[in-house]
Amino acid sequence: MTKHQKLRQKLLDGKSDANVGFSDLRGFLLELGFVERISGSHHIFRKEGVAEMPNLQRDGSKAKTYQVKQVRQILVKYSL
């Protein structure tokens, strides 16, 4: 199981949203084909065919919990 497959499973399980690394989540979205735009501390991702644009910010070395939940909702909604 690759690093991104493990992260995908961790996101879908939803048991440790507060323990997802920012750089791991960022890399995961890029691997899924999202395009990143950076505006200050905001990393904004978009992908053709996905209406939502996840916006990630660092919370130390981790991603913010509510943003991890938003990414999970996108994964489920679009079967990514």
N, CA and C of each residue as an Amber inpcrd file, in Angstrom:
protein
   240
   0.8470000  -1.1720000   0.0000000   0.0000000   0.0000000   0.0000000
   0.8990000   1.2430000   0.0000000   0.6640000   2.1410000  -0.9420000
   1.4940000   3.3390000  -1.0440000   1.1060000   4.3650000   0.0180000
   1.9510000   5.3660000   0.1530000   1.7170000   6.4390000   1.1280000
   0.3850000   7.1390000   0.8630000   0.1010000   7.4060000  -0.4080000
  -1.1390000   8.1070000  -0.7470000  -2.3670000   7.2150000  -0.5620000
  -2.2240000   5.9250000  -0.7830000  -3.3350000   5.0070000  -0.5340000
  -3.6550000   4.9380000   0.9620000  -2.5880000   4.9530000   1.7910000
  -2.7930000   4.9430000   3.2420000  -3.4750000   6.2300000   3.6940000
  -3.0530000   7.3620000   3.1200000  -3.6630000   8.6360000   3.4840000
  -5.1190000   8.6740000   3.0340000  -5.4020000   8.1670000   1.8560000
  -6.7810000   8.1270000   1.3680000  -7.6560000   7.3350000   2.3300000
  -7.1610000   6.1770000   2.7700000  -7.9180000   5.3460000   3.7060000
  -8.1060000   6.0640000   5.0350000  -7.0650000   6.7500000   5.4940000
  -7.1320000   7.5070000   6.7480000  -8.1740000   8.6160000   6.6510000
  -8.2190000   9.2920000   5.5020000  -9.2030000  10.3590000   5.2980000
 -10.6170000   9.8030000   5.2950000 -10.8210000   8.7080000   4.6000000
 -12.1550000   8.1230000   4.5040000 -12.6140000   7.5370000   5.8400000
 -11.6780000   7.0380000   6.6520000 -12.0340000   6.5160000   7.9760000
 -12.5230000   7.6400000   8.8800000 -11.9080000   8.8220000   8.7700000
 -12.3390000   9.9820000   9.5260000 -12.0770000   9.9240000  11.0160000
 -11.1360000   9.0950000  11.4370000 -10.8920000   8.9280000  12.8690000
  -9.7730000   9.8160000  13.3970000  -8.9530000  10.3490000  12.5100000
  -7.8180000  11.1430000  13.0010000  -7.6150000  12.3910000  12.1380000
  -8.6740000  13.1660000  11.9850000  -8.6120000  14.3730000  11.1590000
  -7.5990000  15.3850000  11.6760000  -7.3830000  15.4160000  12.9800000
  -6.4610000  16.3830000  13.5710000  -5.0050000  15.9580000  13.4010000
  -4.7840000  14.7740000  12.8580000  -3.4260000  14.2460000  12.7490000
  -3.0210000  13.9970000  11.2990000  -3.4800000  14.8480000  10.3810000
  -3.1300000  14.7250000   8.9640000  -2.1200000  15.8150000   8.6410000
  -0.9650000  15.4090000   8.1490000   0.0820000  16.3590000   7.8120000
  -0.3170000  17.2510000   6.6390000   0.0280000  18.5310000   6.7470000
  -0.3050000  19.4760000   5.6790000   0.3600000  19.0710000   4.3700000
   1.6550000  18.7910000   4.4100000   2.3580000  18.4550000   3.1720000
   1.8550000  17.1390000   2.5770000   1.4390000  16.2050000   3.4310000
   0.8800000  14.9440000   2.9410000  -0.4420000  15.1850000   2.2100000
  -1.3040000  15.9940000   2.8040000  -2.6050000  16.2780000   2.1970000
  -2.4330000  17.0710000   0.9090000  -1.5190000  18.0270000   0.9230000
  -1.2300000  18.8260000  -0.2700000  -0.7560000  17.9170000  -1.4100000
   0.1900000  17.0370000  -1.1260000   0.6990000  16.1070000  -2.1340000
  -0.3710000  15.1610000  -2.6420000  -1.2520000  14.7400000  -1.7500000
  -2.3470000  13.8480000  -2.1260000  -3.2760000  14.5200000  -3.1310000
  -3.6410000  15.7760000  -2.8640000  -4.5160000  16.5040000  -3.7910000
  -3.8360000  16.7170000  -5.1380000  -2.5500000  17.0180000  -5.1220000
  -1.8240000  17.1960000  -6.3840000  -1.7890000  15.8890000  -7.1730000
  -1.6090000  14.7730000  -6.4760000  -1.5910000  13.4700000  -7.1510000
  -2.9660000  13.1350000  -7.7540000  -4.0290000  13.6230000  -7.1210000
  -5.3750000  13.3920000  -7.6560000  -5.6710000  14.2680000  -8.8790000
  -4.7660000  15.1770000  -9.2110000  -4.9540000  16.0040000 -10.4020000
  -5.4310000  17.4110000 -10.1190000  -5.4470000  17.8040000  -8.8610000
  -5.8240000  19.1710000  -8.5320000  -4.6760000  20.1080000  -8.8840000
  -5.0140000  21.3260000  -9.2420000  -4.0370000  22.3750000  -9.5440000
  -4.0240000  23.3280000  -8.3570000  -2.8310000  23.6900000  -7.9200000
  -2.6840000  24.5110000  -6.7250000  -2.3800000  25.9670000  -7.0830000
  -3.0300000  26.8690000  -6.3480000  -2.7300000  28.2980000  -6.4190000
  -2.4970000  28.7520000  -4.9900000  -1.4370000  29.5100000  -4.7700000
  -1.1060000  29.9570000  -3.4200000  -1.3400000  31.4560000  -3.3270000
  -2.0890000  31.8410000  -2.2990000  -2.3590000  33.2490000  -2.0230000
  -2.0940000  33.4790000  -0.5370000  -0.9120000  33.9900000  -0.2270000
  -0.5200000  34.1520000   1.1680000  -0.3570000  32.7960000   1.8180000
  -1.0760000  32.5430000   2.9070000  -0.9900000  31.2510000   3.5880000
  -2.0320000  30.2550000   3.0820000  -2.8390000  30.6620000   2.1120000
  -3.9030000  29.8070000   1.5860000  -3.4160000  29.0540000   0.3530000
  -3.6120000  27.7580000   0.3710000  -3.3120000  26.9020000  -0.7730000
  -4.6690000  26.4750000  -1.3290000  -5.0120000  27.0060000  -2.4870000
  -6.3320000  26.7940000  -3.0720000  -6.1920000  25.8140000  -4.2340000
  -7.0140000  24.7820000  -4.2090000  -6.9320000  23.7150000  -5.1990000
  -8.2000000  23.6940000  -6.0420000  -8.0080000  23.4340000  -7.3270000
  -9.1630000  23.2840000  -8.2080000  -8.9020000  22.1280000  -9.1610000
  -9.9900000  21.5710000  -9.6410000  -9.8980000  20.4560000 -10.5760000
 -11.1180000  20.5030000 -11.4700000 -10.9050000  20.3060000 -12.7310000
 -12.0240000  20.2890000 -13.6720000 -12.9770000  19.1650000 -13.2950000
 -14.2610000  19.4890000 -13.2750000 -15.2760000  18.5150000 -12.9170000
 -15.6150000  18.4900000 -11.4360000 -14.8790000  19.2640000 -10.6320000
 -15.1350000  19.3540000  -9.1880000 -15.5090000  20.7970000  -8.8870000
 -16.7360000  21.0010000  -8.4240000 -17.2310000  22.3590000  -8.1830000
 -16.5430000  23.0120000  -6.9830000 -16.2770000  22.2300000  -5.9340000
 -15.6450000  22.7710000  -4.7340000 -14.1650000  23.0310000  -4.9910000
 -13.6470000  24.0470000  -4.3100000 -12.2200000  24.3540000  -4.3840000
 -11.6540000  24.2980000  -2.9660000 -11.0750000  23.1510000  -2.5850000
 -10.5390000  23.0520000  -1.2270000  -9.4460000  24.0940000  -0.9840000
  -9.4600000  24.6450000   0.1990000  -8.5270000  25.6770000   0.6090000
  -7.8220000  25.1580000   1.8570000  -6.5140000  24.9450000   1.7640000
  -5.7700000  24.4050000   2.8950000  -4.8770000  25.4650000   3.5200000
  -4.7520000  25.3890000   4.8310000  -3.8280000  26.2350000   5.5740000
  -3.1110000  25.3530000   6.5910000  -1.8970000  25.7540000   6.9020000
  -1.1210000  25.0280000   7.9080000  -1.6360000  25.3360000   9.3110000
  -1.5780000  24.3430000  10.1630000  -1.7750000  24.5060000  11.5950000
  -0.5560000  23.8380000  12.2220000   0.5610000  24.5520000  12.2310000
   1.8430000  23.9420000  12.5590000   2.2610000  23.0990000  11.3640000
   2.5190000  21.8290000  11.5880000   2.8650000  20.9350000  10.4770000
   1.6580000  20.1570000   9.9740000   0.5140000  20.3600000  10.5980000
  -0.7120000  19.6250000  10.2550000  -1.6590000  20.4880000   9.4350000
  -2.6050000  19.8440000   8.7850000  -3.6820000  20.5520000   8.0920000
  -4.7860000  20.8240000   9.1110000  -5.5260000  21.8870000   8.8990000
  -6.6230000  22.2150000   9.8140000  -7.7120000  21.1450000   9.7140000
  -8.2620000  20.7910000  10.8620000  -9.2160000  19.6850000  10.9580000
 -10.4310000  19.8810000  10.0620000 -11.0230000  21.0650000  10.0700000
 -12.2280000  21.2730000   9.2660000 -11.9190000  21.1900000   7.7720000
 -10.7070000  21.5220000   7.3750000 -10.3310000  21.4280000   5.9670000
 -10.1210000  19.9760000   5.5470000  -9.6290000  19.1450000   6.4700000
  -9.5020000  17.7110000   6.2070000 -10.8910000  17.1200000   5.9700000
 -11.8670000  17.5460000   6.7730000 -13.2460000  17.0670000   6.6040000
 -13.8020000  17.4850000   5.2410000 -13.4900000  18.6950000   4.8030000
 -13.9560000  19.1690000   3.4940000 -13.3640000  18.3180000   2.3760000
 -12.0890000  17.9720000   2.4920000 -11.4490000  17.1190000   1.4780000
 -12.1250000  15.7490000   1.4610000 -12.4390000  15.1900000   2.6390000
 -13.1310000  13.8990000   2.6970000 -14.4790000  13.9640000   1.9870000
 -15.2330000  15.0440000   2.2090000 -16.5260000  15.2030000   1.5540000
 -16.3770000  15.2320000   0.0350000 -15.3320000  15.8670000  -0.4560000
 -15.0730000  15.9190000  -1.9070000 -14.7200000  14.5330000  -2.4330000
 -13.8720000  13.7910000  -1.6840000 -13.5100000  12.4350000  -2.1030000
 -14.7430000  11.5540000  -2.2490000 -15.6370000  11.6480000  -1.2820000
 -16.8450000  10.8220000  -1.2990000 -17.7920000  11.2650000  -2.3970000
 -18.0350000  12.5650000  -2.4950000 -18.9990000  13.0980000  -3.4680000
 -18.6090000  12.7760000  -4.9090000 -17.3190000  12.8780000  -5.2210000
 -16.8630000  12.6800000  -6.5940000 -16.1990000  11.3360000  -6.8170000
 -16.2260000  10.4590000  -5.8260000 -15.6310000   9.1200000  -5.9110000
 -14.1860000   9.1800000  -6.3990000 -13.4170000  10.0420000  -5.7800000
 -11.9990000  10.1970000  -6.1650000 -11.1290000   9.1950000  -5.4260000
